[in-house]
Amino acid sequence: MPFYGDNLRLLRVFAKKTQLQLAQEVSVSEAAIWQFERGKEPTDTILDALGIVLKVDREFFCARLADELTERNCNFRKGSTSVEKVRKRVLAQGTLFSYVASHIRGQHKLALPPFDVPTISSTIAEIESAADHCRKHWGLGDGPISNMARVLENAGIMITRLRNDESAKLDAFSHRGERDALSFVGLHQAQGSTSRTRFDYAHELAHLVLHKD
């Protein structure tokens, strides 16, 4: 079976471990972890150790993941002060989440709503008309929307929570999948306000509508 070093790298970043920390936990050199992440296949014993430390079955390292998320294909809140390592960890989580959701959909025949988000190119002056178009497209009427999360899910957008990290000044991010890939929105856990959460859902949905590229 093939070995994918990117899977190891993503798991390590998600687990907030440096290459040195992971190397010490599985009793190999830091250089060995560097080589594994670039595709060198570890021995069966080391592969088992990596799986134990990172809490996955060894088969995970042999499964090709969906396209990796990058800052170029995700929408981050403008002005976010999150440091680079936090963004990398969030992107790793998004890639892993996409893999898990795709696996469940494919292996367990989970029927998700089809992706149904209109693409609208708008200037600032046209934002209100774009919102009206979306309300009509989804049959939401003119009144208050009772459940923003359900609007996203009915439009084929999956929702996940980002890991709580006090150093992360990152409210939310979104990703619009290409071809048949999943689209989803991730929100920070520590908002403490349902009103703020509703706003974040709506804000990220607007990214998916207005910013296809």
N, C-alpha and C positions, 0 to 999 in steps of 0.2 A: 504494500500500500504506500502511496506517496506521503511525504511529510511536508507540511506547509509551515515554514518559519514565521510567516505573517500572523498565523493563528497564535503562536507562542507570544509574539511581540504584543499583540492586542490584549491578550489575557494579562500579561505582565503589567502593561500600562494601566489597565482597568483595575488591577489589584494594588496599584500604587506602590509597585516595587521597582527598584533600580535593577540594572543587570547584575550589579555586585550583590545586592541583597538576595536575588533569586539564586545566583551561583552559590552563595554560602548555604542556602537552605537545601539545595540538592547535591552539595558537596562536589562541585565542579569549579573550574576557573571562570572568571568573568569573561575571558576571551572565548571560552567554549559557548557561553550563552550568546555572545555576539555572533558566533558562527552559526549556531542553531537558528537564530532569528533570520539569518540570510540563506537558509535552506539546507545547511549541512544536517544530515540525519543522525540523531543521537542513538546510542545503544538502547536495547529494550529496557535495561535496568534504569537508565537515566530517563527514558520516556515515561516509565511508570512513576518515577520520583517527581517529574514535572507535573504529571497529572494529579498526584496526591497534593502537592503544594498549592497548585492553582485550582484544585477542586473540580476537575473534569475527568471524564474517561479518556484514556489514551487515544481512542478513536477520533476524538475531537480534532487532534492535530493532523488527521488524515482527511479531513472534510474541507472542501473548498468553500470559503465563505462568499457571501454576496460581495458586490463591489464595496471596497472600503470607503467610508465616509471621510471627506476632507473639508477644510474650510471653504473650498471653492464650490462644493456642491451642497452646502448647508447654509441656512440663514441664521446668523447670530444677531442678537440685538445690537443695534448701532450704539457705540459708546460703551460697550461692555468693557469692564476693567479686569476681567478674568485673566490670569496669567496663562502663558502658553501651555504649561504642563496640565492645567485644569482643562483647557480646551481639548488637548490631546486625549485626556481621560474621558471626557464627554463624547468625543468622536469615536473612541474605542467602544464605549458603552452602546452608542447608536449602531455601530457595525455589528456588534454581538447580538443586540436586540433584534436587528433585522434578520440575522441568521436564524435565531431561535424561532421567530414568528414565521419565517419562510419554511422552516423544517416542520413546524406544527401544521401549517397549511398544506404542505405537500404530503407528508407521511401520514397524517391523520385526517386528511380530506376535510379540513376545516374550511367551511364556506364563509368567506368574508365579503362584505359589501364591495362592489366594484368601485374603483377610483372614479369619482365623479366631481371633480373640481374644475370649474371653468377657468380658462386663461384669458385675462383681461389686461390689456396694456393701457394704463391710465396716467394722466398727470395729476398733480395734487388737486387741481380744480375739479377733476372728474372722479375723485375717490367716492363721493357720495353716490353718484350714479352707478359705480361699480358695485357698491354695497347693495343698492336696490336690485341690480341685476342678479346678484347672488341670492337675495331673499326670494325673488321670483323663481329662480332656477331650482331652489330647494323647497319651495312652497312654505316659506316661513311666515308669510303675512307681514303686516306692518307694525305689530305690537312687540313688546319685550320677548326675547328668546328665553324660554324657560330652562334649557339645558344645552349650554354651548358644547360640552363634551360630546353629547349625543349627536349634535350637528356634524362634528368632525367624523365621528365613527360611522355615521350613516353615509358619509361621503367617501368612505373607504380609507380614512386616515387613522392609523393606530396611534395610541397615546401611551407614553411611558413616563415614569418619574426619574429624574436625575438623582444620582446619589447625593445625599446631604453632605456638603463640604463647606465648612464655615469660611474657608478662604476663597470660595468661588462666588464672585459677584456676577453671576450668569443666571438670568431669570429663566430663559427658555431658548430653544432652537428648533428648527424644523427642517425637514428634508423631503423633497419631492422626487420620488423614485422614477427612473427612466424605464421604458419598456414595461415589463411586468413586475418590476421591483416594488417593494412596499414603500409607501409614503407614511411619515409619522411625525409627531410633535413630541418633544421632551420638555417637561417643566421641572424647575427646581422644587424640592420638597418644602423648603423652609420659608414659604411666603407668608403663611399665617393669616391669610385673608381670602375668603371665598370670592369676594368681589375682584380681588387682584387676579385670582386664578381664572375667573371668567374672562377678564380683560386679556390675559396672556393667551388663552385659547383663541380668542377672536383676532388678536394681533398676529399670531403665528399662522392662522388660517389666511389672513390677508397676504402674508408673505407667499403662501402657496398659490394664491390666486394671481397676484400681481408680478411675481418674480420667478417666472418659469426657469430662467437662465441663471 
